[in-house]
Amino acid sequence: MATRLFATKPISTILAEASEAGEHTLKRALGPINLITLGIGAIIGAGIFVLTGTAAAQFAGPAIVLSFVIAGVGCVFAGLCYSEFASMIPIAGSAYTYGYATMGELVAWIIGWALVLEYAFGAATVAVGWSGYVTSLLGSFGMKLPFNPTPSLSLSFFGHPYAAHVDIFALSAIIVITIILVVGVRESANFNSGAVIVKVSVLLIFIGLAIVFAFGHWHHMVANWHPFIPKNLGHFGEFGWSGIMRAAGVVFFAYIGFDAVSTAAQEAKNPQRDLPFGILGSLIICTILYIIVSGLLTGLKSYTTLNVAAPVADGAAAIGVQWGVWLIDLGAIAGLASVMLVMLLGQSRVLYTMSHDGLFWNWACKIHPRFRTPYITSIAVGTFVAFLAAFFPIAFLGELVSLGTLLAFTIVCLGVWVMRMKQPDLPRPFRTPWVPLVPICGMVVSLALMLSLDAPAWIGFGIWLVVGQIIYFTYSRKHSRVQKALAEGSAQAPDAVVRG
């Protein structure tokens, strides 16, 4: 039956799976601090070190601080909806599981496949950026490598030569992080916490240096802040209020990653209490840091000069503190390393849950008896991402990542509204306020940002979804546990709601 494509997975079944214990389940080892550092680890990366300057120089000027406020508020809408689901359905599948419980299997598959795109291509893109910062930092100390980080290999396919560029640093980073993820979630969390401490400390040092400089050069800062909102240049999005809004759309992607906190639900000690704390806490902390750093940066240097690869490092150089520049590079390296770790962790946990539901191959939910991690999935994902990061000069994949993420945001916001109407009496340890206003605002913001992306990204995203549908109809639908329950008329079947 076609209507069975929209069969929902019973909440009772999901909660039973979430409460399972033993050596064949994920290990509950994460406390509230671990979860909030996971969120910060995913959010603070290339966004604060790169996008801040680009958006200020091209779109908003010093009013970039307002853009971060607007983008942060937009993310909070989605974050509130994620928090309700994460506390109500504390399982590793994140938006995939939430979609399965509210809108059915086909929607769940689409969103799960979109999350694969978000985390895999996102981690590969970040790995390439990480390699660039490592190369830059080594070069600043005058260290010459015996090899180029991106040597070329001359390959031949059917008699046609092909030059493959192998990014050694990106490849090495993914391999090391994959090993950490296989060894254990506590070790992964400790590595991430260390990286978060480094990059947040670096940002705080930059803030401190900038404030000290401001007290002695206040007229210089005020001159760079004027005009706070540069006049519109005659085109939508180039300064003025339209520029502030356009910049908000650009820097919105600096917040992508907080949703990965929800993928650690089955490894949290107290998910009902701690997941909302991790999601919303990391969003609030990162928003405050973004606003302060962007405000000080546009005071240190004129916004017209910030369209560079490392604007925050340039800001430290403007103060005249060379060691500050080195610290910024170090912070960026730590920041991008933790982003890679959280993305790869999220990727493996989503595939683990999809496999457990029968929608993905069985090897993806195998748990290591000693480490209690989905080790085969972590290795497979790490290999795939390492291949992408090592061999491909990733260009437009950033927009593909954004499309996958924003689709997840939209589904989660809609799901909260649907679940409130369908099952209003379900226990909700955390309740999204002002439903349906907050979910509607979250959907509007996400859909508007999706529509603002270029046609090539939509074409690539469409191809990715088509590949996903082929897998679903040739494998997933035949092995789905929910579909089998419906077909066999088992005791669970009546709970698997079939939506027309």
N, C-alpha and C positions, 0 to 999 in steps of 0.2 A: 504493500500500500504506500502510495506517495505521501500520505499524511504521517506515516511513521517516521519520515525524515525529520519531523519536528517533535518527536517523542522526547519528553524531558526526563532527566535523571532524578529519581526521588530524593528529596532532601534527607529522608531517613537513611537511605543507602549511603549518601555522601558522609553523613555524620558518623555512621558505623565504620566506614573506611578510615575516617579521620582519627577515630579512637583506637584503631588497631595498634598492637604493640608486639615486640619480639624482634628477633634478629633479621627477619625478612622485611622489616619496615624501616622508615627513615628515623634517625636518632634525634630525639628532642633535646637539644643542647643550647638553644639560643634564648637569651634573656632580653629584656627591653633595651638595654644599651647596645647589645649586638644588633638588634633590629633597626634601631635608629642610625647606627653607623653604617649598616647595609644601605639604607636609604641615602645617607649623605655620600657614601661611596659611589653610588650609582649616579647621583645628580651632579656633584661637583667634579667636573672634568674639563673637556675642551671648551664647554660653554662659557664658563666664567673667564677662562684664560684667552679665548679667541673672540667669541661672539660679541662680547661687551663692546670692544673697540669697533668692530665692523658695523654693528647696528647704530652706534653713536655717530660714526663718521658719515654713514650713508643715509640714515633715515630720521633720527630723532635729536641729535646733538646732545647737550647736557641733560635734556629731558628724558634720556634713556632710563633714568631712575623711575620715572612714571611708567615706562614700558614694562619694567620688571615688576612693578606693583600690579599692573593689569594682568600680565602673564601669570604671576603668582596667584592672583585671585581666581583666574581661570583654572589653574591646576588644583586649587583647593576644592572647587566644585567636584572634580573627578576624584580627588583624594578622599572627600567625605563619603562618596558612594563606594569607593574601594574599601573604606574602613568598615562600613556596615556589612558588606559581604564577607570581608576577611574575618570579622568577629563571629558572624553567623554561620559561615561555611569555611572553617579553618583547614583547608586542604591545599595541596601544592599547586593545583592547576590554575590559580589566579583567574583572570577574566574568562579563560576557557571553561572552567568549572561553573562560574557564575552564569555564563551563557547557557550551559547545558541544563542548569537547574531552572532557568526561566523561559528560554526561547527555543529550546530543542536542540537535537543532535547536529543537524546540518549547520545551524548558526554556530554551535560550539566548535565544530570542526573548522569552519572558516576563521573564527577568531583564534583558535589554537594554531592554525597554519600561519596566520598573520603574526602571532607572537614569535613563531620560529623565525620568521623574516626579521622581526624587530631585534631579537637578541643575537642571532647568528651574524647578520650583516652589520649590526651595530658594533659587536665585539671586533669584527674584522676591520671596520673603519677606524675604531679607536686604536687598534694595534698598529696600524700604519702611522697614525698621529703620534703614538708613543715612540715609535722608532725614530721619527723626525726629531723629537725633543731630546732623545738620548744622543743622537748624532750631534745635535747642536751643543749640548752640554759638554760632551767630550771635546768638540772642536774649540770651545771657549777656553779650555785648559791647555790647548795646543797639542792634544793627543791625536796622532795620526794612526789610523787603523791599517793593518796589513791587508785589509780587503774593503771594498765598498759595501756598505750595508745593503745595497740593492744591485748585486752583480747580475750580469746577463748570462743566460745559458742558451747556447745555439742548439735548437731542436729541429727535427725535420719530421713533417707529417705528410705522408704520401708524396715525398719528393719536394715538398715546399718548405723552405726554411722559416723558422719562427723564433724570435728572440723573447725568451721568458725572463722577466725581471723578478728575481727572488729576494725578498726583503728578509735578510737574515735576522735582524733584531725583532721584527714583528713575529716571525716564525718562532723564535726562541721564547718570546714572551708568552705566547699562547701555550706552548709546550709546558713551561714551568707552571703556569696557572692551572692547567688541566691536571697536572700531578698533584697540586695542592687540593684541588676539588675532589680528586679520587681518594686522597688520604683521609679526609674527614671534614664535616661541616664546621666543627669547632676550630680546627686548624685554619679553614678558609675564613671563618669569622675573625680569628685573631690576626691573620694577615691583612684582612680588610681594615680592621680597627687600627692597626699600625699605620697603614697607608693614609687613612682618614686623619689620624693625629698629625702626620707630617704635613698634609696639604692644608688642613685647617690652620695649623700653627704658622705655616708660610703666609697664608692670607692674613692672619692676625698681625704678623710682623709687618707685612706691607701696609696694613691699615695704620699700625702704630707709627711707622716711618712717615707715612703721608700726613698724619695728623700733626706730628712734630714739625714737619716742613710747612704745613699750612699756618701754624701759629707765627712762624717767622716770615712768611711770604703770603699774607692774607690777600693783599692787593693782586698778586699774581693769580691766586685761585679764583677770586671774584671776576677778574678780567676774562678768564677762560670759561667761566660759567655764564657769561653774558654774550648774546641773549640766551636765556635758559631754554626757550622754545624758538629756534631759528625760523625765520619766515619760510613759508612754502615757496618752492622754486617754480611753481606752475604745473607740477605733476603730482598726482596722487601718491602719497607715501614718501615724498622727499621733503622732510621737515614739516613744521606745523603739526596740528593735531592728527592729520592723516599719517604723518611720518611716525608719530608716537605709536599709533595703532599698528602700523606696518612693522615697526621695530618689536612691538609686543609679540607679533606673529613669529618673528625671527628668533627672539630670545626664548619663546615658549619652549623650543626644543632643547634649551639648556636645562629644563626641568625633567626631561624624559628620563625615566629610570626608577622613579619612586614606586612604580607599580611592581617592580621586582621584589619588593619587600613581601608582598602577598604570596609570592611563590615559595617562601620559606615557612609557610604556615604549619606544615607537618613537622618542622624541626624546631618550632618555638615551644618553650616550656609552658607558657600560658597564653595561647594565641588569642583567645577572646579579649583579654585585657591588653596585651602587649602589641598586637598588630596595628590597631588604630594609633597607638602611641608612636610606633615606628614610622608609619606612613605620614601622619600629620606633623609629627615632631621634626622629621627630616625636611619636609617641605617648608616649614616655618623658619628653621635655622638657615637653610640655603637661601630663602628669599631675603632674609635680613642681610646675609653676607653679600648677596648680589647687589642689593640696593646701596650698601655702604661702599663697596669696592667700585661700582660704576660711578657713584657720586664723586669720590675722591680722585678717580682716574681722570675724569673730565675736567677736574680742577688742576691737576698736575700738568696736563698737556691739552692743547686745543683739540676739540673734537675732530677738527679737519685733518689732524695728523694721525688719527688712531686706526685707520684702515690698514693694519699691518698684521702679520702672522702672530706676533706676541705682544699685544698692547699693554698687558700688565707689566711685563718685563721692561718695556719701553718707559712705563711710568716710573719704575724703580730707577731706571737709568737717568731720568729727568731730575730725580732728587740728587743724583751724583753718588749713589751707593752701588758700586759694582758687585759687592757680595750679595746685595739684594737681588740683582739680576740672576745670579747663580741660584739663589734660593727659590726664585720664581720658577726657574727651569726645573729644579728638583721637585717643587710642589706639583708642577704639571705632570712630571713623570710618575709621581706617587698617585696623583689624581687619576690619570688615565689607567694605571695598573689596577686600581680598585674598581674602576668602571668595567674593565674587561672581566674581572673576577665575578662581579655581581651579575653581569649579562650572561656569562657562561653558566653560572649557578642557576639563574632563572630559566635559561634554555633547557637544561637537563631536567629540571623539575617539571616543567610543562610537558615535555615528552614522556617523562615517567608516568604522569597522571593519565595522559592520553593512551599510553600503552596499557595501563592498568584497566582502563575502560574498554580495551579491545580495539581502539581506533588506530593504534600504531603497532608496529611489530613487537612481538613479545620480549625480545632482548632488551628493549628500552626500559623495562621495569625490573630488571634483575638487580638485586641488592647485594653488595659485597658482605659476606658473613662477618668479617672483622671490622671494616671501616663503616659499615651501615650507610653507604652512599650508592647511588645508581651509577656504578663505575663504568659499565659498558657504554651507557649513554654519554657520560662525561668524556670518555675517550673518543667516541664517535663524533660528538659535537666538536671537541677540541681539534680533531683531525680535519674536519670540514672547514672550520673557521681558520685554522692555520693555513690551509690550502688557499682560501680566499685572500687572507692577509698577505701571504708570501708571494703570490703570483699575479694579483690583480691590482692595477692602479685605480682604486675605487673612487669614482667621481660622484655620480648621481645617486649612489646607494644611500646616502644620508637622507634624501627625500623619501626613498622607499621605506627606510626605517621609521620615518615620521608618519607615513601613511598607515603602517601596521600598528603603531602605537595609538594614533588618534582613533582608528577603528575600534581598538580595544577600549579606549575611554568611552566612546559612544555607546558600545554594547553594555558596559558596566553601568553607566548612568541610566540607560533605558531599563536595564534589568532590575535596578532598585525600585523603580516606579512600578514595573510589572509585578514584582514580588509583593510589594505593599498592597496591590489590588487583589492578587490571587490568594495570598496567604498572610493576611494582616496580623494574625495571632501568633506567628512564629516567634520564638524567643530571639531578641536582637540585643546582645550585650552593648553594642554601639548603634545608635540610631542617627541616620542622616537627618539633619533638621530641615524644616520647610520643604517637605516633599509635597507636590512634584516640582516646586520652583527650582530647587538646587539641581536635580537631575536634568531638567529642561535646559537650564543655563549651561551645564556641563556639555550637553549634546550640541547646543548651538555653537559654543566656542569651538568644540572639536571639529564639527562639520564645516564651519567657516574656514578653519585653518586647513582642512583637507582640500577644500575647493580652491585655496590660494596656491596650491602646489602646481608645478609645471606638468604639461602633457606627457613628456617622456617618463616621468615617475609613475604616472597613472598607467601608462602602457606596460611598463615593467611590473607594476603591481598586479595588473590584470593577468599577465602571463603567469605570474607566481600563483595566483588564485586558481587558474585553469589547471596547472600542474597538481595543485592540492585536490581539486575536484576529481581528477583522474584517480589519484590514490584513494580517495574516499569511496568512490563507486566501484573500484576494482578490488579493494582490500577491506577498508574500514567498516563499511556497512555490513559485510558478510561476517565479520568477527566481533561486532559491537555486542557487548554484554546486555545492553538495554534492548537491542533488537532481538537478541536470542530469547530474552525473557518474554517479550511480547509474542514472538512466534510460538514458543512452547506453552504459553498460557500458564506460566509458573505463578507462584504466590506473589512474586514481586511485580508481575505484569500489570495488575490493576493500578499500582502506584506510578507506573511509568506513563504519565499523562500523554495522550496523543492529541496534538493540537491540529485543528484543521486549517 
